[in-house]
Amino acid sequence: MDPNSLLDGVISIFAPQFNLLMKYDVAVIGSGPGGYVAAIRCAQLGMKVAIIEKYPVLGGTCTNVGCIPSKALLDSSEHFYNASHSFKTHGIDVNGLSVNINQMIKRKTEVVKQNTDGLNYLMKKNKITVYTGTGSFVSTTKIKIQREKDSEEIEASKTIIATGSKPSSLPGVTIDKKRIITSTEALNLTEVPKHLIIIGGGVIGLELGSVYARLGSQVTVVEFLDSIIATMDRALGKELQRVLLKQGFKFYLQHKVSAVKVNGNVVKVSAEDLSGKKLELEGDYCLVSVGRKPYTENLGLDKAGVKVDEKGRIEVNEQLQTSVKNIYAIGDVIKGVMLAHKAEEEGVFVAEMMAGQKPHIHYHLIPGVVYTWPEVAAVGYTEEELKSAKKEYKTGLFPFKASGRARASMDTDGFVKVLADKSMDEILGVHIIGPRAADVIGEAVVAMEFRASAEDIARTTHAHPTYSETFKEACLMASENRPIHF
Ligand SMILES: Cc1cc2nc3c(=O)[nH]c(=O)nc-3n(C[C@H](O)[C@H](O)[C@H](O)COP(=O)(O)OP(=O)(O)OC[C@H]3O[C@@H](n4cnc5c(N)ncnc54)[C@H](O)[C@@H]3O)c2cc1C
C-alpha cells in the first residue's frame, strides 16, 4: 500500500476527534455522473480528492432515480409488451402471462445497487475520500459537512459543485408523492396504475408513461405545447406521437393544467385548451414531469460569494469557473441540457482545466435520446433551426420499413433523417426514430465530430444487416439522392 495514502487514511479517522482539518486539492460536492466522473479524472491527474454526498449512496439522480432505474423498468416492461404483443407472430406461444410489479421493482433496485457498488469500488480504486453528509461553504476554501448528529470541516484549494437538479412542479400543483407524483415515485410504484395522467410530454414523462402503458395502464399525456418532445426536430415528435397512439397513449396537446386534486385514490386533473374549453380527467395517479430545476439548497453559496442566474443556475464562464475563481460548477446545476453525459464531459473538462490541459466540449454535438420504443435520438441542428438561420441544406430520409434488419425484428416504425449542408455536404443534423436509435446515433456523433460529409458516410462499409445501414442510406439520399434500398 502507498504509505502516503495509509497516512491520509489514519489522519482522516482521527481528524474529527482532534479537530484536525483535512486538506484536499479538490473537493467535489455531489456524486452524480458529473461529480463522480470529475473526482475520478482529478484523481487520475494526481490530485488529492474528496467527494461529498448527502445521501448514503453515491451516483446521484442518474444512478439512483434517473437514467439507470428508468432504463431497467423500460427493459422489463418491453419484455412483457413483446411477450403479449409480438411473441405469437414470432412463433412463441405463452400462456398465463402476468406482471409481477414487485419483482420488477426489486430487479430495478438490484440493478441500481450493482451500479452504486461499482461506484464505491471506483472511489477506492482512485483513492478518493468519500464524505457522507450535506456539504456547504464556510468560505471559499472551507466546506462544512453536516451529518445527522455531527459535522466536520475540510479544506480544499479548489471545489467543484455538482449538486444536480430536482423535479419542478406547476403553480398550484402540490406533489403529495402518493397520488400526485414525480419520476422518483413513479420508479417505485407498488401497483400498475389503471389510469396514469402525465403532465408534460417531454422525455421523462414519455419514458415512464411507456413503462406503464406496456404493463397495461391507460396513459394520458397533457402537454402545454403543440408537440411532444418539442425541443427536438418536429418530425420526430410527430412520428413518436403516431406510434405511441398505436400503443394506447392518449394526448391532449396545447392544454394548460390549472389544478390537480386528490380525493381518496382518485386524482382529478383540470386543464383548458387555447379556446378556453375545459378538460377534466380522472385517474389513480398523476405524474408531474414538467422539467427539473437546479439544486443549490443548503450549499451556502452566499458564504463563498458564488452567484446564480435568474433561473437559479450557478453562473459559470467558458472554463466552467463560477464567480469565485477556485470554485467550478458542472452538470444539471449550470446552464445547458440536463443530461448525464453532458455532466460527465463537464466533469472531465474541469479536471483537465485544473491540471493545465486544454480540453474542449463541443456542446452542439451532445446527443439527446428518448428511450421509448421506438427510440428517438438526435444530434446537431434541427430542420427548424436551419430554416430560421436561413441555412441552405439538403435532406435524406430513409424509413425503417425499408430496412431488412428492422423487418427481421418487426420494428419497422420510424426513419433516419440526415440534414447536410447544400453545397459542402457536411452533415449538420441527424434525427432518428427507430429501433436502437440510441446506439445508432453514436456513429452520427463521431461523424459530425470529424466534420464528415454525407458522402463520407455513404461510402463507408456498414455491416449487413444492421440498423446502422439506415444511417448510411439516409446519407446516400442526402448526398446524391440515390438510396439503394428505397
Ligand atoms: C427519470 C429520469 C431519467 C433520466 N434518464 C436519463 C437518461 O437516460 N440519460 C441521460 O443522459 N440523462 C437522464 N436523466 C438526467 C440525468 O439523471 C441528469 O442529467 C444527471 O443525473 C445530472 O448529473 P449531475 O451530476 O449534474 O447531478 P445529479 O445526478 O443530480 O447528482 C447530484 C448529487 O448531488 C447531491 N447533493 C446535492 N446537494 C448536495 C450537498 N449540498 N451536499 C452533498 N451532496 C449534495 C445529490 O444528493 C445528488 O446525489 C434522467 C433523469 C431522470 C429524473
The ligand as a MOL file (V3000), in Angstrom:
LIG
                    3D

  0  0  0     0  0            999 V3000
M  V30 BEGIN CTAB
M  V30 COUNTS 53 58 0 0 0
M  V30 BEGIN ATOM
M  V30 1 C -36.3170 9.6710 -14.5210 0
M  V30 2 C -35.0760 10.2590 -15.1290 0
M  V30 3 C -34.4780 9.6270 -16.2020 0
M  V30 4 C -33.3280 10.1440 -16.7720 0
M  V30 5 N -32.7650 9.5000 -17.8230 0
M  V30 6 C -31.6500 9.9880 -18.3860 0
M  V30 7 C -31.0240 9.2980 -19.4520 0
M  V30 8 O -31.4800 8.2380 -19.8890 0
M  V30 9 N -29.8960 9.8130 -19.9860 0
M  V30 10 C -29.3650 11.0000 -19.5360 0
M  V30 11 O -28.3380 11.4420 -20.0680 0
M  V30 12 N -29.9320 11.6720 -18.5090 0
M  V30 13 C -31.0490 11.1940 -17.9240 0
M  V30 14 N -31.6090 11.8570 -16.8680 0
M  V30 15 C -30.9680 13.1130 -16.4070 0
M  V30 16 C -29.7520 12.7920 -15.5310 0
M  V30 17 O -30.1490 11.9950 -14.4520 0
M  V30 18 C -29.1040 14.0830 -15.0320 0
M  V30 19 O -28.8380 14.9260 -16.1350 0
M  V30 20 C -27.8150 13.7880 -14.3020 0
M  V30 21 O -28.0360 12.9560 -13.1940 0
M  V30 22 C -27.1510 15.0880 -13.8310 0
M  V30 23 O -25.9610 14.7680 -13.1780 0
M  V30 24 P -25.3310 15.7250 -12.0840 0
M  V30 25 O -24.0580 15.0680 -11.6830 0
M  V30 26 O -25.2960 17.1080 -12.5680 0
M  V30 27 O -26.3660 15.7260 -10.8560 0
M  V30 28 P -27.1750 14.5730 -10.0500 0
M  V30 29 O -27.1120 13.2830 -10.7390 0
M  V30 30 O -28.4810 15.1790 -9.7840 0
M  V30 31 O -26.3240 14.4490 -8.7310 0
M  V30 32 C -26.2370 15.4700 -7.7810 0
M  V30 33 C -25.8880 14.8730 -6.4430 0
M  V30 34 O -25.5320 15.9240 -5.5540 0
M  V30 35 C -26.0210 15.6080 -4.2540 0
M  V30 36 N -26.0940 16.8560 -3.4930 0
M  V30 37 C -26.8850 17.9220 -3.7400 0
M  V30 38 N -26.6130 18.9040 -2.8460 0
M  V30 39 C -25.6430 18.4250 -2.0260 0
M  V30 40 C -24.9420 18.9640 -0.9310 0
M  V30 41 N -25.1500 20.2130 -0.5020 0
M  V30 42 N -24.0160 18.1910 -0.3180 0
M  V30 43 C -23.7660 16.9340 -0.7500 0
M  V30 44 N -24.4050 16.3710 -1.7940 0
M  V30 45 C -25.3200 17.1200 -2.4330 0
M  V30 46 C -27.3710 14.9890 -4.5590 0
M  V30 47 O -27.8140 14.2230 -3.4460 0
M  V30 48 C -27.0350 14.1380 -5.7710 0
M  V30 49 O -26.6250 12.8490 -5.3810 0
M  V30 50 C -32.7530 11.3480 -16.2530 0
M  V30 51 C -33.3350 11.9800 -15.1510 0
M  V30 52 C -34.4860 11.4500 -14.6010 0
M  V30 53 C -35.0820 12.1410 -13.4050 0
M  V30 END ATOM
M  V30 BEGIN BOND
M  V30 1 1 1 2
M  V30 2 1 2 3
M  V30 3 2 2 52
M  V30 4 2 3 4
M  V30 5 1 4 5
M  V30 6 1 4 50
M  V30 7 2 5 6
M  V30 8 1 6 7
M  V30 9 1 6 13
M  V30 10 2 7 8
M  V30 11 1 7 9
M  V30 12 1 9 10
M  V30 13 2 10 11
M  V30 14 1 10 12
M  V30 15 2 12 13
M  V30 16 1 13 14
M  V30 17 1 14 15
M  V30 18 1 14 50
M  V30 19 1 15 16
M  V30 20 1 16 17
M  V30 21 1 16 18
M  V30 22 1 18 19
M  V30 23 1 18 20
M  V30 24 1 20 21
M  V30 25 1 20 22
M  V30 26 1 22 23
M  V30 27 1 23 24
M  V30 28 2 24 25
M  V30 29 1 24 26
M  V30 30 1 24 27
M  V30 31 1 27 28
M  V30 32 2 28 29
M  V30 33 1 28 30
M  V30 34 1 28 31
M  V30 35 1 31 32
M  V30 36 1 32 33
M  V30 37 1 33 34
M  V30 38 1 33 48
M  V30 39 1 34 35
M  V30 40 1 35 36
M  V30 41 1 35 46
M  V30 42 1 36 37
M  V30 43 1 36 45
M  V30 44 2 37 38
M  V30 45 1 38 39
M  V30 46 1 39 40
M  V30 47 2 39 45
M  V30 48 1 40 41
M  V30 49 2 40 42
M  V30 50 1 42 43
M  V30 51 2 43 44
M  V30 52 1 44 45
M  V30 53 1 46 47
M  V30 54 1 46 48
M  V30 55 1 48 49
M  V30 56 2 50 51
M  V30 57 1 51 52
M  V30 58 1 52 53
M  V30 END BOND
M  V30 END CTAB
M  END
